[in-house]
Amino acid sequence: MADEKIMDMGEALDWDSEISKENEFLLLPDGEYEFTVINMERQRFDGSEKMGPCPMAKVTLDVRSRDGNVTVTDRLMLNKKMEWKLSAFFGAIGQRKHGEKLHMDWNKVIGSEGHAKIETREYQGKKYNQVKSYVYAEDATPPKAAEYKRGSF
């Protein structure tokens, strides 16, 4: 892919380096945002009281907002109980349309773009950005030019 992003690996510090940067975590207001899938890991879900063990895809999304980009991680369980979420994810990245069957092609996930509804989740007193739902490509709301400029972050 010609438009692939280069992952920032950071820069090593010396033991006596000067530091000043603080945590720049950005909590997004609830809403619909554009994203790019920047990573996907194949993992295993060990099961719970409500769902049996199954393969799991951990996807990392680069979510774009007018205030900056945010990294959001989501877990997609490959279980019939979660087929609706898998369908929505593949619909959001343009691999599936409403009502169609799809053979999931995980090799094309990284670099894919789509839309998701992001909400704030509170866990153990801390707030996080999380995917509330994925928005099918044909249902997505394009960003307003005044609010968002692609590539400006």
C-alpha positions as CSV (number, residue, x, y, z in Angstrom):
1,M,0.0,0.0,0.0
2,A,1.5,3.3,-1.0
3,D,-0.3,5.3,1.7
4,E,0.8,3.1,4.7
5,K,1.7,4.9,7.9
6,I,5.1,4.4,9.4
7,M,4.8,3.3,13.0
8,D,6.6,5.7,15.5
9,M,9.0,3.5,17.4
10,G,10.2,6.4,19.6
11,E,13.7,7.5,20.3
12,A,16.0,6.1,23.0
13,L,16.8,8.3,25.9
14,D,20.1,8.4,27.8
15,W,20.2,7.8,31.5
16,D,20.8,11.5,32.1
17,S,18.5,12.9,29.5
18,E,16.2,15.8,30.3
19,I,12.5,15.1,30.1
20,S,9.4,17.3,30.2
21,K,6.6,15.7,28.3
22,E,3.4,14.7,30.2
23,N,0.6,12.3,29.3
24,E,-1.4,13.9,26.4
25,F,-4.4,11.6,26.6
26,L,-7.3,13.0,24.6
27,L,-10.8,12.0,25.8
28,L,-13.2,12.4,22.8
29,P,-16.7,13.6,23.1
30,D,-19.2,10.9,22.2
31,G,-19.8,10.9,18.5
32,E,-19.0,9.4,15.0
33,Y,-15.4,9.5,13.9
34,E,-13.3,8.4,11.0
35,F,-10.6,5.8,11.7
36,T,-7.8,3.8,10.1
37,V,-7.0,0.3,11.3
38,I,-3.3,0.5,12.2
39,N,-2.8,-2.9,13.8
40,M,-4.5,-6.3,14.1
41,E,-3.4,-9.1,16.4
42,R,-4.8,-12.7,16.4
43,Q,-5.5,-13.7,20.0
44,R,-7.6,-16.2,21.9
45,F,-10.5,-15.4,24.2
46,D,-10.6,-17.9,27.0
47,G,-14.4,-17.7,27.5
48,S,-16.6,-16.2,30.2
49,E,-19.9,-16.9,31.9
50,K,-21.7,-15.6,28.9
51,M,-19.6,-16.8,25.9
52,G,-17.4,-19.8,25.1
53,P,-13.8,-19.7,24.2
54,C,-13.0,-18.5,20.6
55,P,-10.5,-16.7,18.4
56,M,-10.3,-13.0,19.0
57,A,-9.0,-10.1,16.8
58,K,-7.5,-7.2,18.7
59,V,-7.8,-4.2,16.4
60,T,-6.0,-0.9,17.0
61,L,-7.7,2.1,15.4
62,D,-6.2,5.6,14.7
63,V,-9.3,7.7,15.3
64,R,-9.3,11.2,13.8
65,S,-10.9,14.3,15.4
66,R,-10.5,18.0,15.0
67,D,-8.6,18.1,18.3
68,G,-6.1,15.4,17.2
69,N,-5.7,11.6,16.7
70,V,-6.5,9.1,19.3
71,T,-5.6,5.4,19.5
72,V,-8.5,3.1,20.4
73,T,-8.3,-0.6,20.8
74,D,-11.3,-3.0,20.2
75,R,-11.6,-6.7,20.6
76,L,-13.6,-8.6,18.0
77,M,-14.7,-12.1,19.2
78,L,-15.1,-14.7,16.5
79,N,-18.2,-16.2,18.0
80,K,-21.7,-16.6,16.6
81,K,-23.0,-14.4,19.5
82,M,-20.8,-11.6,18.2
83,E,-21.4,-12.1,14.4
84,W,-23.4,-8.8,14.3
85,K,-20.3,-6.8,15.5
86,L,-18.1,-8.6,13.0
87,S,-20.5,-7.8,10.2
88,A,-20.6,-4.1,11.3
89,F,-16.8,-3.9,11.5
90,F,-16.4,-5.3,8.0
91,G,-19.2,-3.1,6.8
92,A,-17.5,-0.1,8.3
93,I,-14.3,-0.8,6.4
94,G,-16.1,-1.4,3.1
95,Q,-15.7,-5.2,2.8
96,R,-19.4,-5.9,3.4
97,K,-22.7,-4.3,2.6
98,H,-26.0,-4.7,4.5
99,G,-27.6,-8.1,3.7
100,E,-24.5,-9.6,2.1
101,K,-22.6,-12.7,3.2
102,L,-18.9,-12.3,3.6
103,H,-15.9,-14.5,3.9
104,M,-13.8,-12.4,6.4
105,D,-10.5,-11.3,4.9
106,W,-8.3,-10.4,7.8
107,N,-5.3,-9.8,5.6
108,K,-6.9,-6.7,4.2
109,V,-7.9,-5.2,7.6
110,I,-4.7,-3.2,8.4
111,G,-4.8,0.1,6.5
112,S,-8.6,0.0,6.0
113,E,-10.6,3.1,6.8
114,G,-14.1,3.4,8.2
115,H,-16.4,5.2,10.7
116,A,-17.2,4.2,14.3
117,K,-19.3,5.7,17.1
118,I,-16.9,6.4,20.0
119,E,-18.1,6.8,23.6
120,T,-16.5,7.4,27.0
121,R,-16.2,4.4,29.3
122,E,-15.4,4.6,33.0
123,Y,-13.5,1.8,34.6
124,Q,-12.0,1.8,38.0
125,G,-12.3,5.6,38.3
126,K,-10.6,6.3,34.9
127,K,-12.2,7.3,31.7
128,Y,-11.4,5.8,28.3
129,N,-12.4,6.1,24.7
130,Q,-14.1,3.0,23.3
131,V,-16.0,1.8,20.2
132,K,-19.7,1.9,20.9
133,S,-20.5,0.6,17.4
134,Y,-19.2,0.5,13.8
135,V,-21.0,2.4,11.1
136,Y,-21.5,0.7,7.7
137,A,-19.6,2.6,4.9
138,E,-22.9,3.4,3.1
139,D,-24.4,4.8,6.3
140,A,-21.4,6.9,7.4
141,T,-21.7,10.7,7.9
142,P,-18.9,12.5,6.1
143,P,-17.0,15.0,8.3
144,K,-17.8,18.7,7.8
145,A,-14.9,20.4,6.1
146,A,-14.9,23.2,8.7
147,E,-14.5,20.7,11.5
148,Y,-12.0,18.3,10.1
149,K,-9.2,18.4,7.6
150,R,-7.7,15.1,6.6
151,G,-4.0,14.8,7.1
152,S,-3.8,18.0,9.2
153,F,-2.8,16.2,12.4
